């Protein structure tokens, strides 16, 4: 009779250990999920900051190397080669694959292709 009574009324410490183990597992699972969410948000933030910084750097580089007159007409012949030399510092950036320069009206002024 004691055996069936023990099954109906488990020892209090046994319940406490079960609860403690379940609590630790839930805590670790929640910590893992929150870390994953934070890591993805941080990665997106870093990428957006890198894009913005790169765009500001390229804009400043172009402002210092080119004048407003350079963007008025399509470059051909010797002007095309000279303008390409002005834009050469842009190719030193690892992220820059192709350079195309447009006028304010949307006309293609120069391209490295």
C-alpha positions as CSV (number, residue, x, y, z in Angstrom):
1,X,0.0,0.0,0.0
2,X,2.9,2.3,0.6
3,X,4.0,2.0,-3.0
4,X,0.8,3.2,-4.5
5,X,0.7,6.0,-1.9
6,X,4.2,7.1,-2.9
7,X,3.1,7.4,-6.5
8,X,0.1,9.6,-5.6
9,X,2.1,11.9,-3.3
10,X,5.6,12.4,-4.8
11,X,8.3,13.7,-2.6
12,X,8.4,17.6,-2.5
13,X,12.1,17.7,-3.4
14,X,11.5,15.6,-6.4
15,X,8.9,18.2,-7.7
16,X,11.3,21.0,-6.9
17,X,14.1,19.4,-8.9
18,X,11.8,18.8,-11.9
19,X,10.6,22.4,-11.7
20,X,14.2,23.7,-11.4
21,X,15.4,21.6,-14.4
22,X,12.4,22.8,-16.5
23,X,13.1,26.4,-15.4
24,X,16.7,26.2,-16.4
25,X,15.9,24.7,-19.8
26,X,13.3,27.4,-20.5
27,X,15.7,30.1,-19.4
28,X,18.4,28.8,-21.7
29,X,16.0,28.5,-24.6
30,X,14.7,32.0,-24.1
31,X,18.3,33.3,-23.8
32,X,19.3,31.6,-27.0
33,X,16.2,33.0,-28.9
34,X,16.9,36.5,-27.6
35,X,20.5,36.3,-28.5
36,X,19.6,35.3,-32.1
37,X,17.2,38.2,-32.4
38,X,19.7,40.6,-31.0
39,X,22.5,39.3,-33.3
40,X,20.3,39.7,-36.4
41,X,19.2,43.2,-35.4
42,X,22.8,44.2,-34.7
43,X,24.0,42.8,-38.0
44,X,21.3,44.8,-39.9
45,X,22.4,47.9,-38.0
46,X,26.0,47.4,-38.8
47,X,25.3,46.9,-42.5
48,X,23.1,50.0,-42.7
49,X,25.8,52.0,-41.0
50,X,28.4,50.7,-43.4
51,X,26.3,51.5,-46.4
52,X,25.6,55.0,-45.1
53,X,29.3,55.6,-44.3
54,X,30.4,54.3,-47.7
55,X,27.9,56.6,-49.5
56,X,29.1,59.6,-47.5
57,X,32.8,58.7,-48.3
58,X,32.1,58.3,-52.0
59,X,30.1,61.6,-52.1
60,X,33.0,63.4,-50.4
61,X,35.5,61.8,-52.7
62,X,33.6,62.9,-55.8
63,X,33.1,66.4,-54.5
64,X,36.8,66.8,-54.0
65,X,37.8,65.2,-57.3
66,X,35.2,66.5,-59.7
67,X,33.7,69.9,-60.5
68,X,30.1,70.8,-61.5
69,X,31.2,71.3,-65.1
70,X,32.3,67.7,-65.3
71,X,28.6,66.7,-65.0
72,X,27.2,68.9,-67.8
73,X,28.0,66.9,-70.9
74,X,28.6,63.3,-72.0
75,X,32.3,62.4,-72.0
76,X,33.9,61.2,-75.2
77,X,37.4,60.6,-76.5
78,X,40.1,62.4,-74.5
79,X,37.6,63.8,-72.0
80,X,36.4,60.3,-71.3
81,X,39.9,59.1,-70.5
82,X,40.7,62.2,-68.4
83,X,37.4,61.9,-66.4
84,X,38.3,58.2,-65.9
85,X,41.5,59.2,-64.2
86,X,39.6,61.6,-62.0
87,X,37.3,58.8,-60.9
88,X,40.2,56.3,-60.3
89,X,40.2,56.7,-56.5
90,X,36.7,55.2,-56.4
91,X,38.1,51.9,-57.7
92,X,40.4,51.6,-54.7
93,X,37.3,50.7,-52.6
94,X,36.8,47.0,-52.4
95,X,33.0,47.4,-52.4
96,X,33.0,49.4,-55.7
97,X,32.5,47.1,-58.7
98,X,31.2,49.4,-61.4
99,X,31.2,53.2,-61.6
100,X,28.6,55.1,-63.6
101,X,28.2,58.9,-63.5
102,X,24.9,60.5,-64.3
103,X,24.0,64.1,-64.8
104,X,21.2,65.7,-62.7
105,X,18.9,65.2,-65.6
106,X,19.6,61.4,-65.5
107,X,21.8,61.2,-68.6
108,X,24.8,58.9,-68.4
109,X,27.9,61.0,-68.4
110,X,30.6,58.4,-67.9
111,X,30.9,54.7,-67.3
112,X,33.8,52.4,-66.7
113,X,32.2,49.6,-68.8
